[in-house]
């Protein structure tokens, strides 16, 4: 996975966002429609949200191939792609679709777990979608969103507080983590509650 900073500029047209920190993924994705147009109504008209657990391959084809309206790009958010494309023949259909996708489409693939397990990675195995993304070159950016732990989580709490106009000491951040657990979404809610007092 790449640690490249992500934006909707440059040659990238496909983003593969994976990991258990669904809060971080959700926050990143939430900022994307703003970047394809300043008018939220027009941005919304140029955004499709699909889920591999409930939508079909045909739904994805229609969304990916639709032309943008009054903007240069369309945004397609596709959650849980591996739920829909489980078999090798289906996986090839997704890869073919992505490789022939219009340049006006920005496709965001999200999974709530790391695609390649730790044990498989140790054996030199790579998940098919991650393997394709790595081989696809400049069109694709992959990023992993693990849940922050330990010192990283403590720093995350402090920075989150600063972003909201407050300040936490390392000891205060640690106390909050002990009471809440390593759950970024819940920690964020508790930070906002504490800063409101």
Secondary structure as UniProt FT lines:
FT   TURN            10..11
FT   STRAND          14..18
FT   HELIX           22..30
FT   HELIX           32..35
FT   HELIX           40..45
FT   STRAND          47..51
FT   TURN            52..54
FT   HELIX           57..65
FT   STRAND          74..79
FT   HELIX           81..84
FT   HELIX           88..99
FT   TURN            103..104
FT   STRAND          105..111
FT   HELIX           118..122
FT   TURN            123..124
FT   HELIX           128..135
FT   HELIX           137..139
FT   STRAND          140..144
FT   HELIX           150..163
FT   TURN            164..165
FT   HELIX           170..180
FT   HELIX           184..196
//
